[in-house]
Amino acid sequence: MKKLFYIDYPQEHVEGQAHTYRCAYCKVITTTINGKLEGHLPTCEYRIKMQQAGYEATGKVQPGATVADDFD
């Protein structure tokens, strides 16, 4: 199965950034995820759950993907 967009994951606000959010599990910024399952890290709980449910990621690595941390 494949969804058009994967946007039903839990998000959290990035402190100090007015309009920046990230995945609550893998901490990848939502604009990097861009509605794609492969935008999440391969170890992301949301991505793993969706793939186990039969949803597909293309397997392509997002160029420039970054993970936010507490030291931004």
C-alpha positions as CSV (number, residue, x, y, z in Angstrom):
1,M,0.0,0.0,0.0
2,K,1.0,3.6,-0.5
3,K,-0.4,6.8,0.8
4,L,-0.2,10.1,-1.1
5,F,1.2,11.8,2.0
6,Y,2.3,10.5,5.4
7,I,1.4,13.4,7.8
8,D,-0.3,11.5,10.6
9,Y,2.8,11.2,12.8
10,P,3.2,13.0,16.1
11,Q,5.0,16.3,15.8
12,E,6.6,18.5,18.3
13,H,7.6,22.2,18.1
14,V,11.3,23.0,17.8
15,E,12.0,25.4,20.7
16,G,13.2,28.8,19.6
17,Q,11.8,28.4,16.1
18,A,8.5,30.2,15.4
19,H,7.1,27.7,12.8
20,T,9.4,24.7,12.9
21,Y,8.1,21.3,13.8
22,R,9.7,17.8,13.8
23,C,8.7,14.2,14.2
24,A,8.3,13.3,17.9
25,Y,10.1,10.0,17.3
26,C,13.1,10.5,15.0
27,K,13.4,14.3,15.4
28,V,13.6,15.0,11.7
29,I,12.2,18.4,10.7
30,T,8.8,18.2,9.0
31,T,10.0,20.1,5.9
32,T,12.7,17.5,5.4
33,I,10.2,14.7,5.8
34,N,8.0,16.5,3.2
35,G,5.1,14.1,3.7
36,K,7.1,11.0,2.7
37,L,7.6,7.9,4.7
38,E,11.3,7.7,3.6
39,G,11.8,11.2,5.0
40,H,11.8,9.6,8.4
41,L,14.9,7.9,9.7
42,P,14.9,4.1,9.0
43,T,14.9,3.6,12.8
44,C,11.9,5.9,13.4
45,E,9.1,4.3,15.4
46,Y,6.4,5.8,13.1
47,R,8.1,4.6,9.9
48,I,8.6,1.1,11.3
49,K,5.0,0.9,12.4
50,M,3.7,2.1,9.0
51,Q,6.0,-0.4,7.1
52,Q,4.8,-3.2,9.3
53,A,1.2,-2.3,8.5
54,G,2.0,-2.7,4.8
55,Y,2.8,0.8,3.8
56,E,5.8,1.4,1.5
57,A,8.7,3.7,1.5
58,T,10.6,4.2,-1.8
59,G,13.9,3.5,0.1
60,K,15.5,6.6,-1.2
61,V,17.6,8.6,1.2
62,Q,16.6,12.2,1.5
63,P,19.5,14.4,0.5
64,G,20.5,16.8,3.2
65,A,18.4,15.0,5.8
66,T,19.3,16.3,9.3
67,V,18.3,15.3,12.8
68,A,17.6,18.1,15.2
69,D,19.1,17.8,18.7
70,D,18.9,19.8,22.0
71,F,21.9,21.9,21.0
72,D,20.4,23.8,18.0
